[in-house]
Amino acid sequence: MTKVLKVIALGSLIATSALYSAGTAGCIGCHGASFEKKAMGKSKVVKDMSKEDIIKALKGYKDGSYGGAMKGIMKGQVASLSDADMEAIASGIKGEAEKKVNAYEKKEATKALKETKIFASEAKADALIDINAKMRDAKRLEKEDLGNKKEVSELTLGLRQTDLYSEKDETTGVKTDYSRPAPGSSTKFERAYVNAPPMIPHSVEGLLPIKRDNNQCLGCHMPEVAKSMGATPIPVSHFTNYRPKTVLNKDGELVKEGKIVGRAKGDMGNVSDILIAKTTKSDKIYQGRFNCSQCHAPQSKTDTVVGNTFESDGLTDEFKSHSSLADAMNEGVK
């Protein structure tokens, strides 16, 4: 009986410790490995809070009754936590779960801190990383250029760099790695071309999926708070409805912005030459653009399998970090 009780107690301790580690691995980028930092300079120092206050805060973030500038981000982080999970995490933070002897947590903490330091060293705070720099390396491009070779082996024709005769099932491409530092502790990437949707430079753990009534990106990227959060503000184009006014006239013809474009049922006509006559601006995100991850993808830490010679015309320093889409919406329209 004693042995059984010991096993149960040990199992409970391991489960609690593992839950704490798994539940807080994504927190240390903002809060610090020992929860000694103010997240993005905004939050309370969690290690100085009581266990009861930590639980209260976690529950408040989950039901929306607690928090300020970080409310949007934290809501996603705690959305899947039960009351028991929050109890375990709070106990771990206050040292009641023997968190310092848990090998898993140490490994995750070390990894996360290393990631943060690596990416912080990629560029200065206000600098932008050129994601194609290594891909345009002259030596690499010359090596991969099949046109300058007298002989071309079958190894150079495939992306997997494996001949068909000795290829095995385990031959795969480079694994895509999306792990990055937490929001606020990562570096930014320049756009690939003018008005390209910028890549997401930070971890999106706990932030996806984005829904109409739960968009945590807004907590940092709304124009009124973006500067104080060190984030890129959402551009005016995302607050604007550019869809042309569309009606059916009394003759059943499809009319867009006052121009007949379709004359038969189901005929949408040619709308490529319609000038956007009017736009409707709002102080809220236009619902046609609420799903940020539809265009903005997390930046992978993966080298391409071949070089990239693409260079964008007009990608000046200004457009490497800013959009002119709202001003150029009618370009090319007759």
Secondary structure, DSSP 8 states (H G I E B T S, - for coil): -HHHHHHHHHHHHHHHHHHHHHHHTTTHHHH-TTS-S-GGGTS--GGGS-HHHHHHHHHHHHHT-S-STTHHHHHHHHTT--HHHHHHHHHHHTTTT-GGG-HHHHHHHHHHHHHHHHHHTTS-TT-EE-TTTGGG-HHHHHHH-GGG-S---GGGTSTT---TTT--TT------------TTSS-EE--SSTT----B-S--TTT-S-BTTB-TTHHHHSHHHHHHHT-----GGGGEE----EEE-TTS-EEETTEEEE-STT-----TT------EE-SS--GGG--GGGT--B------SS------TT--TTTTT---HHHHTTTT--
